[in-house]
Amino acid sequence: MSEKPLITTRYPFNPYFTIVVSLIVFLLMFKTSIQSGFFYSILSFSFFYILLCRNSCRVVLFKDQIYVNYFFPWEKNIILDISNLVEVDYEYSFFNYFSDKTRAGLFVFPKYCADELKLNILSYGKIEQYSLEINTRMFGFNRLVRKLSEMVK
């Protein structure tokens, strides 16, 4: 696309932190044995991935499209046409303790470790609902929601 993006968020620091911690754990445990190095580095990566890194992404918002590019390759990237955006709603992850829009309830961990962006888009006379779980840098999600709310027709 040749047009300039309205908003571009950056990847959060969490994936980089998780990879570095996993490598440090591997190097520390490698001194005892290679099996323990692999085991504990995979264990630490899994824990931090579930807690911090799942749905870590970069979001690029254009006038009529939104691109969600996830950090880890096993998560599928999303391209969504938002030219007929009707409604925007959102929920914060359970990390945000001070908002009334926080997803909470019984057994929230590890289910709700990312923010959720809910978009209602008019398509062929019907309203389609899309739910995007995204994890951006701090305040990037708020900027994105504010800009999308301004774009609602």
C-alpha positions, 0 to 999 in steps of 0.5 A: 500500500502506498498510503501512509499508515494512521497508526503503527504500533511496535512489538512489545518488549516481552518476546525479546525478554523471554528469548533472552531469559530462556537463553540465560537459563540454557547457558546456566543449566548447560554447565550441569548437562545439556538435557537440563539446559534444554529442559529448563530453557523450554520450561522458562520459555513456555511459562513466559510465553503464556504469561507475557508473549502470547499474541504479541504483535505489531498493528498497522492501521490504514484508512480502510485496513488493519494489519496485525503482524504477530511476533511468533511465526506460529500465530497467523497474521491478520489483514482486515478490511475496516472500510465499513466499520460500525462499532468498536469495543475492547477489553483489557487483559487481566494485567490492567487492574484499574479499568472497568473494561478488564476481562476478569472472572473465575479462572482468567489465567492463562486465558486472558493475557492479551487485550481484545479488540472487538470490531463490528463491520458491515459486510454485504448487508450483515454485521460481522463481528471480529475479535482480535487478541493483541498484545502491543506495547504499553499505551499502543492499544489505547491509541489504536482504540481511540483512532478506531473509535474516531473512524466509526461511521 
